[in-house]
Amino acid sequence: MIYYSNIQVGFAPEAGPVKREKEEDRALVLNDKVLLEKSRQLGFLSLRRWIFACAGGIVFAAFDRLGYMLENFGSIWVISENPWHRTFLHRILMRLPVSIAVVFFCFLAVDFLRRREGKEKLRDREKLKAFRHVQAWLCRTLDGRCGFGLLWLLYFLSFLPAFFGGFPGLFAADAPNQVGWTFSGWLTAHHPLLHTGILCSIFSLCRSLGGSDNTAAAVYTLLQMAALSGIFACISRFLRKEQAPGWLQAGTAVYLCLFPFHALMAVYTTKDTLFAGIFVLCLIQFCRMCTAPEAYFAGYRSMAVGFLCFVLLILFRNNGFHTLLLCVPFLFVYLWKYRKKLLLLSAGLILLYQFYSGPFLGLVGAEPGNAREMYSVLMQTLGRTYVAAGDIRPEEMAAIRPVLDEETLSSYIPGLSDPIKYSFHTPAFDEDRGSFLRAWIKVGLRNKKIYVDAFLNTTESFWYPNAGGEYLEFMCFDIEEENPAYPHVQMHPLNQTFYRYYTAIGTDAAFREIPLLRELLSMGFYFWLMIFAGLYLCCVREYQKLLWILPFFTYMGTCFLGPSALLRYAYPVMLGAPILVYTMVCSQKEWSKQL
């Protein structure tokens, strides 16, 4: 059964190829007419289109001007002598006309791409009729196992320049501590145990065979490259099976191969790389669950695949569970007809998470992660208030001091909560949480502007494309050099050209000096794309599609509570960009009524 827009066309098994092609052509023409009529209804004179363009213009103008003020002044409350730019509100108002116009014409551009989809399918069919045998061979190649393998190989080869330039891989971020702590006898769930187990298993095996730590790092990097390239192939296969426009399929392949941060993350030994790939696989599960629930919930095979993806998402990052949990209520509303199986799926994930975070840690002798990771907003707001000589009264400081003393608060750094976080006394916070939170609220009510500045400074790089923070350091970390339990990995580039290129992209971030390229390689651009996709789908009343991209919003919501805005945290949104574009440009299919 094939669906086009609001028109359902069924093909009987006995229908011949000629008859089937005529019916498909007719459906494509009708589908194009429906899209054309819909675009006219939401065209240049549409009040609804202008309302959403104004809403989007306000949002993006606010992001742009607030980010500009933070980047240049460190605060959004700076008063200028220029009457046109006196406050941030004046700056936003001055930017509104351009911002609204850009959003409106972006809406029209997406409309144009949607109308072209049906026309391209019909035109391509006419062109390929003369090459029926070539077309059949090409389709069999791309749709078969061989095609998937070729895509897998293509994406794996695209990672090799980064691997050769940074051999044996970017052994940085948390990886040295994950291995060093475990080999020193301290197993902690601060980092995902599954990822720690993979790393330590590879290092243990290589050391037992007489191999060096560099060899172990290279083995892990190659395995991670193989896993991520396989996920990339799954993304391309999904777009093909969903009959995405040809330009989107080709553009996705180019984007996945040439976008430099994909190769950098592929050789970056951090849990965030595999988490991002699993995140996109979960997005695909959401798409299939919401567009074809009858097929998805008909048996248990699709549910088992989805359950596996969701479990891996939970196991590779501690906020993976919260990302999914925030989506569950919306899925129940839309998929109420399938509530029993959805309840089974949700209950299984919740029970598994409870077992993992409780009894399982005791079985393996792992220490639970420190809850302070969730309190970065508390730390940064109080730290900035103290450093800025804000109004903190003695009785409030008496409640705050057992958790955060004056020396700890004075170590505040805008954009990074680690200096305060490492001295945050979690046991004292848990013992009298109410008193601390009441003091925090009272201080915030008198220091609202400082609290806002603290939060925006910590999250700025997520939502401002011109943020100047560092991205990915193209290097290896060798800490605790005298401790044999810690891994000692040294970078030995196999190709100096690739080393210089990826050092310029990662450590030096030289692209910041190039307009347009600076925005395309920033986290903020993909956050804006996510917001724009939500606005567009609301504008054209395709609310069901919001469920496809809901995990983007729930995940970023958890990231906003984190210690810093790093590219590896935002990488799931960057990797999922083709899914965002597909959600906007694909034709509206007819779904069964679920409500």
Rosetta blueprint (number, residue, H / E / L):
1 M L
2 I E
3 Y E
4 Y E
5 S L
6 N L
7 I E
8 Q E
9 V E
10 G L
11 F L
12 A L
13 P L
14 E L
15 A L
16 G L
17 P H
18 V H
19 K H
20 R H
21 E H
22 K H
23 E H
24 E H
25 D H
26 R H
27 A H
28 L H
29 V H
30 L H
31 N H
32 D H
33 K H
34 V H
35 L H
36 L H
37 E H
38 K H
39 S H
40 R H
41 Q H
42 L L
43 G L
44 F L
45 L L
46 S L
47 L H
48 R H
49 R H
50 W H
51 I H
52 F H
53 A H
54 C H
55 A H
56 G H
57 G H
58 I H
59 V H
60 F H
61 A H
62 A H
63 F H
64 D H
65 R H
66 L H
67 G H
68 Y H
69 M H
70 L H
71 E H
72 N H
73 F H
74 G L
75 S L
76 I L
77 W L
78 V L
79 I L
80 S L
81 E L
82 N L
83 P H
84 W H
85 H H
86 R L
87 T L
88 F H
89 L H
90 H H
91 R H
92 I H
93 L H
94 M H
95 R H
96 L H
97 P H
98 V H
99 S H
100 I H
101 A H
102 V H
103 V H
104 F H
105 F H
106 C H
107 F H
108 L H
109 A H
110 V H
111 D H
112 F H
113 L H
114 R H
115 R H
116 R H
117 E H
118 G H
119 K H
120 E H
121 K H
122 L H
123 R H
124 D H
125 R H
126 E H
127 K H
128 L H
129 K H
130 A H
131 F H
132 R H
133 H H
134 V H
135 Q H
136 A H
137 W H
138 L H
139 C H
140 R H
141 T H
142 L H
143 D H
144 G L
145 R H
146 C H
147 G H
148 F H
149 G H
150 L H
151 L H
152 W H
153 L H
154 L H
155 Y H
156 F H
157 L H
158 S H
159 F H
160 L H
161 P H
162 A H
163 F H
164 F H
165 G H
166 G L
167 F L
168 P L
169 G L
170 L E
171 F L
172 A L
173 A L
174 D L
175 A H
176 P H
177 N H
178 Q H
179 V H
180 G H
181 W H
182 T H
183 F H
184 S L
185 G L
186 W L
187 L L
188 T E
189 A L
190 H L
191 H L
192 P L
193 L H
194 L H
195 H H
196 T H
197 G H
198 I H
199 L H
200 C H
201 S H
202 I H
203 F H
204 S H
205 L H
206 C H
207 R H
208 S H
209 L L
210 G L
211 G L
212 S L
213 D H
214 N H
215 T H
216 A H
217 A H
218 A H
219 V H
220 Y H
221 T H
222 L H
223 L H
224 Q H
225 M H
226 A H
227 A H
228 L H
229 S H
230 G H
231 I H
232 F H
233 A H
234 C H
235 I H
236 S H
237 R H
238 F H
239 L H
240 R H
241 K H
242 E L
243 Q L
244 A L
245 P L
246 G H
247 W H
248 L H
249 Q H
250 A H
251 G H
252 T H
253 A H
254 V H
255 Y H
256 L H
257 C H
258 L H
259 F L
260 P H
261 F H
262 H H
263 A H
264 L H
265 M H
266 A H
267 V L
268 Y E
269 T L
270 T L
271 K H
272 D H
273 T H
274 L H
275 F H
276 A H
277 G H
278 I H
279 F H
280 V H
281 L H
282 C H
283 L H
284 I H
285 Q H
286 F H
287 C H
288 R H
289 M H
290 C H
291 T H
292 A L
293 P H
294 E H
295 A H
296 Y H
297 F L
298 A L
299 G L
300 Y L
301 R H
302 S H
303 M H
304 A H
305 V H
306 G H
307 F H
308 L H
309 C H
310 F H
311 V H
312 L H
313 L H
314 I H
315 L H
316 F H
317 R L
318 N L
319 N L
320 G H
321 F H
322 H H
323 T H
324 L H
325 L H
326 L L
327 C L
328 V H
329 P H
330 F H
331 L H
332 F H
333 V H
334 Y H
335 L L
336 W H
337 K H
338 Y H
339 R H
340 K H
341 K H
342 L H
343 L H
344 L H
345 L H
346 S H
347 A H
348 G H
349 L H
350 I H
351 L H
352 L H
353 Y H
354 Q H
355 F H
356 Y H
357 S H
358 G H
359 P H
360 F H
361 L H
362 G H
363 L H
364 V H
365 G L
366 A L
367 E E
368 P L
369 G L
370 N L
371 A H
372 R H
373 E H
374 M H
375 Y L
376 S H
377 V H
378 L H
379 M H
380 Q H
381 T H
382 L H
383 G H
384 R H
385 T H
386 Y H
387 V H
388 A L
389 A L
390 G L
391 D L
392 I L
393 R L
394 P H
395 E H
396 E H
397 M H
398 A H
399 A H
400 I H
401 R L
402 P L
403 V L
404 L L
405 D L
406 E H
407 E H
408 T H
409 L H
410 S L
411 S L
412 Y L
413 I E
414 P L
415 G L
416 L E
417 S L
418 D H
419 P H
420 I H
421 K H
422 Y L
423 S L
424 F L
425 H L
426 T H
427 P H
428 A H
429 F H
430 D H
431 E H
432 D L
433 R H
434 G H
435 S H
436 F H
437 L H
438 R H
439 A H
440 W H
441 I H
442 K H
443 V H
444 G H
445 L H
446 R H
447 N L
448 K H
449 K H
450 I H
451 Y H
452 V H
453 D H
454 A H
455 F H
456 L H
457 N H
458 T H
459 T H
460 E H
461 S H
462 F H
463 W H
464 Y L
465 P L
466 N L
467 A L
468 G L
469 G L
470 E L
471 Y L
472 L L
473 E L
474 F L
475 M L
476 C L
477 F L
478 D L
479 I L
480 E L
481 E L
482 E L
483 N L
484 P L
485 A L
486 Y L
487 P L
488 H L
489 V L
490 Q L
491 M L
492 H L
493 P L
494 L L
495 N L
496 Q H
497 T H
498 F H
499 Y H
500 R H
501 Y H
502 Y H
503 T H
504 A H
505 I H
506 G L
507 T L
508 D L
509 A L
510 A H
511 F H
512 R H
513 E H
514 I L
515 P L
516 L L
517 L H
518 R H
519 E H
520 L H
521 L L
522 S L
523 M H
524 G H
525 F H
526 Y H
527 F H
528 W H
529 L H
530 M H
531 I H
532 F H
533 A H
534 G H
535 L H
536 Y H
537 L H
538 C H
539 C H
540 V L
541 R L
542 E L
543 Y H
544 Q H
545 K H
546 L H
547 L H
548 W H
549 I H
550 L H
551 P H
552 F H
553 F H
554 T H
555 Y H
556 M H
557 G H
558 T H
559 C H
560 F L
561 L L
562 G L
563 P L
564 S E
565 A L
566 L L
567 L H
568 R H
569 Y H
570 A H
571 Y H
572 P H
573 V H
574 M H
575 L H
576 G L
577 A H
578 P H
579 I H
580 L H
581 V H
582 Y H
583 T H
584 M H
585 V H
586 C L
587 S L
588 Q L
589 K L
590 E L
591 W L
592 S L
593 K L
594 Q L
595 L L
